[in-house]
Amino acid sequence: MHVTFVDKLLVNVTTLTKDGLQQASQAIGIVGASIAWCGAMRDLPRDYQTSVPNVMDAEGKLLTPGLIDCHTHLVYAGNRADEFKLRLDGVSYADIARHGGGILSTVRQTRSVSEEVLLQQSLPRILALRAEGVTTVEIKSGYGLDLATELKMLRVAKRLGELSGVRVRTTFLGAHAIPPEFASQKQAYVDYLCHEVMPLVVEAGLADAMDVFCESIAFSRAETEQLFATAHALGLPIKCHAEQLSNMGATLLATKYQALSCDHLEFLDAEGATAMAGAGTVAVLLPGAYYFLRETRKPPIDLLREACVGIAIASDCNPGSAPTTSLLLMMNMACQLFSLTVPETLSAVTFQAARALGMEQQVGTLAVGMAADMVLWSTRDSAELCYYFGHCLAHQTMIAGVWI
C-alpha cells in the first residue's frame, strides 16, 4: 500500500506474524498514531527513505507489537505477605479464603483507603509493566464488592491509563467473592450486583467487559449464568475465571455467551476446549499463579492445540496468587512450565492477548490501520524475549506513534 506521506519510517526491522514467527527485512511507516505502511523492504516505495522526515534504521533488530497483559488485578491496596507465610506452613489458598483471608483480606484494605491513595499504590505496578514493553493492560475490579469501592477501583484504573499512557481496558469483577455483609445471603448479593451495581457501572462508562469467578469457593454455575445474562442485556462483553480449582462447567456456560476469554483453565476438559474453539473464545493462561500457588495440575495445552483454541498469557498481577509485574517472566514460565513454544508465547502476548480483550482490530499486530504501539528490542532473535528471566532486554517502546 502506498501513501503520500508518513511521519516516521522504521527500516530493516525483523517483525512477527500473528503466529509469532519472525519476518526479516521489513519496514513500517507511521502517520500520527497509526501504522500507514508495512511490508518487505523490497516493496518499500523508493521515495520514502528520502522524503520521510524521521527514518530509523533498525539494522535487523526485532520489532514486536506492544506487549499486552490481558488479565490483571493491579488496582488494590496493601498486600498479603502474611498469607504467603501461612502457605509456606502448608495452609492452602482455599482454606485461607474460607477463613476470611484471601480476596476478602484485600477487600478490607482496598475499601479503607482513599481513591488517591489507591491510585498512588497502583501506579508503580502499571509503570513496571510499561517498562518491559507492555502497552496495553486489562485491569479488573473485584476488591471492592460494594458499589462505592468498585466504582473507585474502575475510576483509578482509567486514571492509571491517563497517567501512564498505557492503553487500559477495564473489567468489572464484582462477582469475585462474597462480601462479609452478604456472608449468608449469596443470592441476595448476586441480585444486588445485577440490579444495582452493574447498571450504574455501565451508565458511568467505566467497564469494557465483565468477569465472574465461577468456582466452588465463589459463584455457582447458576449464579454465574444470572450475572452473564445481566451483562449481556447491558451490552457488556463476557470474560470468566473458569475451571481453575475444579471443573464447574464454567467454560461451556461462558461460550454460550460468546465470551472473549476463559482464564486459568487447569481443569478444562475436551468438551470445554471444543466449545471455546466454536465460540472463538481465547484461553488465557496464568503461569505466575500456577507457580505461586504451587499448583500441580497444568492447563491442558495439548487439548487447546488440538481444538485450535487461541492461547494468551498474562501476569494475573494481584496480591494473593500472582504478586508480579513482569509479563516477560510469565513468558519464560509459559515456555518452561507449560511447554509453549517461542512463537506460541510471542503470539500469546500480542495477537491472542488482543483477541482476549476484543481489541484485535486495534492492537496486537503490525499491520496497516493498527495503532502504532510497538517495541524495538536490542536483539534480532525473538527467542531471547522468552529465554531471559529476571532480566529485561534493552528496548524502546512506542505508544500511539510516540516513543516513550
Secondary structure, DSSP 8 states (H G I E B T S, - for coil): ---S--SEEEEEEEEE-TTS-EEEEEEEEEETTEEEEEEEGGGS-TTHHHH-SEEEE-TT-BEEE-EEE-------SS--HHHHHHHHTT--HHHHHHTT-THHHHHHHHHHS-HHHHHHHHHHHHHHHHHTTEEEEEEE--S--SHHHHHHHHHHHHHHHHHH--EEEEEEEEETS--GGGTT-HHHHHHHIIIIIHHHHHHTT--SEEEEEBSTTSB-HHHHHHHHHHHHHHT--EEEEESSSS--SHHHHHHHTT-SEEEE-TT--HHHHHHHHHHT-EEEE-HHHHHHTT------HHHHHHHT--EEE----BTTTB----HHHHHHHHHHHH---HHHHHHHTTHHHHHHTT-TTTSSS--TTSB--EEEES-S-THHHHH-SS----EEEEETTEE-
